[in-house]
Amino acid sequence: MAALKVGVLISGRGSNLQALIEACQDPATAAEIVLVLSNKANAGGLVRAAAAGVATAVIDHKAYADRAGFDAELDRRLKTAGVELVCLAGFMRILTDGFIAAWRDRMINIHPSLLPAYRGLDTHARALADGVKLAGCTVHYVRPELDTGPIIVQAAVPVASDDTPESLAARVLAAEHRAYPLALRLVATGRVKVEGERIVLDGRPETGAILMNPSA
Ligand code: GRF
């Protein structure tokens, strides 16, 4: 099976990017990262990509008059690199509806909560304030509304009574590093497909998303 050409969009430290890079070193993932794009020149993920021999580029959003102009340049770079699937990995820019439509069903994201709970920022502090007992992360296809879209994988993580946002974030991040490679492999090997707003796994819509539970 030819490796799926992946572009990863980042803004920061890139620990999920690192997990994806390592996953792609396994032929079973059936994916190859052909480009890492960052809107921040100082993103730590750029160093990780370079160390792994992955092509990188910086597109500074501040150099563009509006979101549409920035997104058009993103789109151009991705297409030039032959990208077939976009992975958002800590990319901190809101994407335009036009860009999201252009990459519909070809763009996935990781979010540090069990969606649809805690869309947006500060997920761990909000979860702790609510006293939830399970936190986690979600890998999903991207739709125009922020942090929505068909769910591919969720990993559940227990909340400890003495958790701080930082300690919970660290536990969830470890789960992210397992969930995102799994989701990429499922998509790249064709085991997961998206039909409308539902995921089909191995041709069976009723099985829905993959759940990784706390003991997994
Ligand atoms: C992760 O928590 C991810 O879920 C969220 O942004 C963070 C990125 O971390 N979207 P990293 O840059 O991958 O280390």
Residues whose N, C-alpha, C, O or C-beta is under 5 A from the ligand:
A	BS01	GRF	G12 R13 G14 S15 N16 L17 A89 G90 I110 H111 P112
